[in-house]
């Protein structure tokens, strides 16, 4: 019950912060979130997947703890996405939010239930003092 209340508070916070949720015909959601909400979502979502869509060299230079990496520019990017568990909440990011925003739209079209895109990417994440693993 406490988890349900917490989730409702997070969702209300996202709505009042001006984030835009878009419903998908499959029932999925794609939301652009700021650093604070992204961090809170990762910490509070059950079975969350943190997905880095930057290139290999970018990932090696620093990434979010526990992130997996799938390069957005790989020829098999969409095929690789389709092999992930679509019912898990996915927190996706890149350098600036551009590639991850495009990836989030692809994931939404594939039928992912929850996709959260980090506004400003890892650059904004680091500027806000959040940890980056190497």
Residue, then its C-alpha position, 0 to 999 in steps of 0.5 A: x500500500x505504501x508503495x502504491x501511495x509513493x507511486x501516485x505521489x511520483x506520478x503527480x509530481x511528474x504531471x505538476x512539473x509539466x512533464x508530458x505523458x503520451x499514451x500508446x495504443x498498446x497502453x505504454x507510456x513515454x515520459x521525459x523526466x528531469x534528473x531528480x525524477x529520473x533518479x527517484x524512478x530508478x531508486x523506486x521502480x521494481x525491476x527497473x532497467x537503466x539503458x544507455x544508448x550511447x556508443x561504446x566509447x561514450x559508455x566507457x568514459x562514464x555511465x550510470x550505475x547498473x546501466x546496460x548499453x545498446x548503441x542507438x546507431x547499431x544496425x540491430x538496435x531495434x531488434x535488440x530492443x525487442x528482446x528486452x522485457x517490455x513489461x519492465x520500467x525502462x530508464x533510458x539516457x544518452x549524452x544530451x537526451x536526443x538519441x534516448x528520446x528517439x529510442x524511447x519513441x521506438x520502444x513505445x512503438x514496440x510496446x514497452x509499458x513504461x519508458x522514461x527518458x532523461x532530459x538533458x542526458x548524462x551531461x545534465x545528470x553529472x551537472x546535477x551532481x549525480x554519480x557516474x560510474x567508470 
